[in-house]
Amino acid sequence: MATIGAQFLTLADIYKRQLGDSGKQVAAIIEILSRLSPVVRDAIAVECNLATKHMTTIRTGLPEATWRRLYQGVQPGKSTTAQVEDTTGMLEALSHIDSKLVELNPNPGALRLSEAVAFIEGMTQQMETAIFYENTATKPEALLGLAPRFSVFSATDPYGKQITKGGGSGSDNTSIWFVTWGENTCHLLYPQGSSAGLKREDKGKGIKQNSDGSEYDVHREKFTWDCGVSVRDPRYIARLCNIDVSDLTIDAATGANLIPLMIDAFHTLQNPYNSQVAPGQETAGAMNTVIYCNRTIAKFLHHQARSAVVNSTLSIEKIEGKRIAMFEGLPIHVSDAILSTEATVP
């Protein structure tokens, strides 16, 4: 019974979702497990150019010209390129509800929707985490996220150059990300010939077989999300890492001094002042830079934004009816997927 209760909706679960004793309506569920997942809302998605893979050709070297003298020849030259291949992962989930429970409920559609909402929220959280942290080196069936790409500081590596260190150590660090979403900068992927985003499919009524051979009818739903990440130009992403959350203070007396560090990270971006478009003005080829941090960082930034005298880079503005923290004109979005338990980036 414990196995059934862990994987399938039970009569007790149904009763908890009904209003009072009448059972006439499905109660509105307060989703206390929901999280802020802005990346899946902000990012653009592009269809793969190779089935489930996406090939990007990157310019790695420019031809060199020659200062020519009269009657002196010039050697021909050429540029050099390299190809990067990104893959998509298949995130899937199944919902099986005993058909008798559905048929006994006066509002079967609302009952099934209440369960579907939980699956959608769970997969959204899992995908948001994957976009930051998943690593195909340790989980080949998944996608390759941002953190494994921007994982080692280097003055010469295209990814390593985009890392700014916050001075933290140990395993209680977090990061602030500057991500420029665009077709030629960074975007999500979906397989060729499919559609982007999470899909909910009603699989109808089927037969479920227990381990003892007994069978019963279930209403089945399948949730799928095929997705990948393509970093086409790492210069449009910056990672401010090694921010020790336990050392942070509002006045930066100890720990990372967030504003100067964010300025340093901001200026690692390619053309940082021209990578932002106004809401509703997005066009093909447009870029949109967004800053992502977790709630801990957002709290300290909010405190500092209140002091316009000592800090003119942070502000609180109203955009599309919402109050948004801004840094140098870039919106700061809180993502609960960003950990405060990151290891130190070397």
Summary of the structure (lengths in Angstrom):
residues: 346
radius of gyration: 24.8
end to end distance: 48.2
largest distance: 99.3
contacts: 1000
relative contact order: 0.17
helix: 24%
strand: 33%
